[in-house]
Amino acid sequence: MDLNSRIYIAGHRGMVGSAIVRKLQNSGYTNLIVRTSSELDLRNQLAVEKFFSEEKPEFVFVASAKVGGIHANNTYRAEFLYDNLMIQNNVIHQSKVQGVKKLLFLGSSCIYPKLAPQPLKEEYLLTGLLEPTNEPYAIAKIAGIKMCEAYRDQYGCNFISAMPTNMYGPNDNYDLNNSHVLPALIRKFHEAKTEGKTEVVVWGDGSPLREFMHVDDLADALLHLMLNYDEKLFINAGTGEEISIKDLALLVKKVTGFEGALVFDSSKPNGTPRKLMDVSRLRASGFTHKIGLEAGISSVYAAFKAQMERGETLTMR
């Protein structure tokens, strides 16, 4: 991939897509192709066909997806399955049709069975039942992985897949109805502090273990993989470090300066008990993350406060 290669970033306004754009621009890549969802509906087969035929990208990052936390995944089950299948099917297929040199498909750590051994190794895929609350999203992402593998097997396409762990960073979604746990905690603690509340309620009992990676670290990893990784088997992208939801909430409380009580609502779902990625293959390829969790949360919270002061929207753009 040369600095003047035609590179399409699907989902460039989302948290991951925008981080990929920043990383590519900072690395000197100048020929980036982007479209907003209003300009190009990736669920529309004919529109995607026309776009690829006209733009003819050489490299593709598939970072476009319908995403959300436990509540959103469990509430909009049909949309999460349909929208994600349509987006990835159209982009992957047209990449084959137009002779894209290399494609990187982004999945999710939720593809793994709910009770898979920990840490999660790539070979654990399809060895058990999925977590019910996000099963439709997981099934769509598994289909994307298998589509890349099938197109490699049948057509010789250099299509690879990476499975990111839980992400956080600039352009995250802070809507409490469909955000992930970390941005939801940041918003809850910030509002509790500014409104003078005496407690913050956290879903679940605080026991689940989770892994978090700053999205700028992920973007670094994805560019590294695009340049250096060509294997059929998908690869985990994470930090290999975990923290309990309770300790995460305490860390966010510390960063935000909230001084009230922390209450766990055990009537709400915990989700998967533990989800830690085995990142030995990523590290063996030559990549290790750089941004520590507390430092990352501190920078994100500073940006969030500035966003609030400017009166900007708290949902994904």
N, C-alpha and C positions, 0 to 999 in steps of 0.2 A: 504494500500500500504506500504509494508515493504522496508527497505533500500536496500535489495537485490532482490526486485521484478524486473521482466523483463519488462522494460518500453520502448516502441517504440515512438520516436518523429518524426512524418512525417513532413518534411520541416525543418530539423534541421539547415540548413545553412542560412535560411532567418532571418529577423530581430526578429520575434516573436519566431520562433523555436530555434534559438541560445540563446535567453534569457531564454527559458524554460530549455535548457540544462545547462546553467550556474547556474540557480536557483537550479536544481536538484542536480548537482554536489556539489554546496556549501552547500546543505542541507544533504549531505552524501549518496545520492543514487549512487550506484556503477555499476548497471547492465543496462546501457542504450544501446538501439539498434538504430542505425542510418544508413541511406543510402543516398548517393548523388543521384541527378536525373539521372546522367549517370550510376550509379550502379543499380538503380531501377526506371523505368518509371511508376509512379503511375497511369498513364492513361491506362496502359497495364493490362488488366484483368488477363491474364494468369501469368504474371510476379508477380503481387501482390498476386495471389493465391499461387504461389510457395513460395514466401517470407514468408507469414504468416504460411504456413504449416511447413516450416523448422525452423523458429525462434520462433514461438508460444509465442508472447508477452502476458503478463498478463494485462498490462495497455497501453492505446494508447492516445496520444495527436495528434489531426489532425490539424497541423499548416501549412500544405502544400497547396498552392493555387497560381493561377495566379493573381497577383495584380498590381495595378497602379492607377494613378490619373485620373482626368477628361478626359484629352486628350487620354490616353491609353484606358480607359474604352469605350470611344465613338468611337475610331478608330478600335479597335480589338474586336468588339462586339461578333462575332461568336466564336473566340478563348476563350474569357472570359467565355462564356456560356459552350462550349463543354469541355474545359480542366478542369474547376472546377467541373462540373458534374461527369466527369469520375474519377477524383482523389477521390472525397469524396464517390462516389458510391462504388468504389472498396475497399477502406479502411474500410468503415463502414460495408459493407457486409462480408468481410473476417474476421472482428473482431467478427461478429456473428458466422460465420462458425467455427472459431477456439476457440470459448468460452472465448474471452477476458472478464476479470472481470469488467472492467470499461473503457469507452471511453469518451473523452472530445472533442467535435467538436467546432471549432472556426468559427464564422460567421463574421458579420460586421454590423456596425450601419446603413449602407445604405439599410438594409432590410426594414426599416420603410417607410411608405408613405411620399412623398415629403412635404405634408402640414399637417402632423400629429400634434396633440397638443404637446406642449412642457412643461416640459421635456418629453422625449420619454419613455413611460412605456411599459413593455413587452407585455401587452394585446393589444397594438395598431397595432400589426402585421396584415397585410392583411385587413386593414380597409380603404384603399385608394390607389390611383395611386402612383407608384414609380417615383423617379427622372429619367427622360428619359436618361440622359447621362450615368448612370451606371446601367440601368435596367437589362441587361443580367447577370452581376455579382451578383446583388441582388437576382435575380430569382434563380440562382444556390445556393446561400447561404440559401435562404428560403427552397429550396428542401432538403438541408442537415439537417436543423432543423427538418423538417417534417419526414425525413427518420429516424433520431434518435428517434423521438416520436413513429413512426410506429413500429420500431423494438422493442422498449420498450413495446408497447401495444401487439404486436402479439407474440413476442418471449421471453419477460421478460428480455431483455438486459438492463443493467445499463448504458445507453448511455445518456450523458448530453451535453448541448450546452451553450456556452457563446458568447455574442456579444460584442466584444471590440469596444471602441470608436476609434478616430484617434490616431495612434501610432507614436512614434518617438524614436530614440535611436541608439545604436550601430548596425552596419550592415544594416542601412537604405539604400534606393536607391536614389542616387543623380543625376540620369540621367534626364535632363530637359524635355525629351520627354515623360516620363512615371512615373515620381515620384509624390509623394503626395506634398501638399502645403508647409509643414514646411521644409522638406529637400530641396525642390526647392528654397525656399526663402533663406535658408542658403547658398546654392551654388551661387545664383544670387548676394547676397550682398557681399559674399567673393570675387567673381571674379570682381565685380564692384570696390571694394576697391583696390585689387591688381593691376588692370588694369588702375586705375585712372579715372574711368568713373564718370560722373557728375550726373547720375540718374539711378534709378532702376525701371523697369516697372513691375507692379503686375497685374495679370489677374483679371478682374471684377472690381467692384466699391468699394470693401473693406467692404461692409456692412454685408455679411454673418457672422453668429456666429458659432464658432466651439469649440469643446472640444478636448483637447490633453492629452494623458497619456504616461508617460515614459514607455518604453517596460519592464524595470526591475520591475516596479510596476505591470504591467500586469502579468508578470511571477509569481510574488508573489501571485497575485489574483488567477491565474489558479491552482497553487499547492494547495492553500487554498480550492478551489472548488473541486478539485480531492479528497481531503481528507475529506471534510465536506459537500458536496452538492450532493443530490441524487434525486432531483425532476425532474419531466417530463418537466415542463415549463422551457424554456431557461432563462438565467439570463444576465442582462446587466453588463458589466465590464468597468467602467470609473471612472472619478473623480467627476462628477457632477458640474464641473466649466467650464465656457465658456469665449471666447474672440473673438472679431471681427477680421476679416482678416486684417483690417487696423491696429488695435492695435498689432496684431501679427507681422505684417511687421515692425512696429515701434520698437517692442521689439527685433526682429532679427537685425534690423539696429543698435540698441544700443549695443547688444552683440558683433556684428562683428566689430563695430567701423567705419562703413561707414558714411561719412559726407555729401554725396550728397543729391539730391532730390528724393522724392518718388512719382511715377506717377502711377495712376490706369487706366487701359485700359478697359473701360466699354463696349467695343465691344466684349469682351471675356465673356464666360459664368460664372455666379456666382455659379451655382450649387444650392443645397438646401439652402433656406434662413437661416434656423437655424437648428442646430442638436446638441441637448444636451440630454445626457442620464439621465434617472431617475435611480439612483444607490441605492435607498432605500433598495431593497432586498439584494443587495451585502453587504451593510453596516449592515443590520440586521443579516446577516450570520456571522459577526465578522471581516469584512475586510474594511480597509480604506487606500487609497493611501498615500505615504509619500513624493514623490519628487515634489517640486514646479516647475512651468513652467520655470521661468527665470533661476533657478539653473540647471534644466534639459537641457535647450537649451545651456547654457554656457558650460556644460560638453560635450555635443554632438559636439559643435563647436570646442572645443579644440581637440577632437578626429578627427574631420573632417580635421582640419588644419594639424595634424600629418599625416593623411592618404594622403593628397595632397603632403606633403613634401617627403613621401616615394614613390610617384608615383604610388599608387595603383589605381585599377579601381574604378569608381564612381557608377557603377551599382550593382545590386544584384548579388551575386555569385551563 
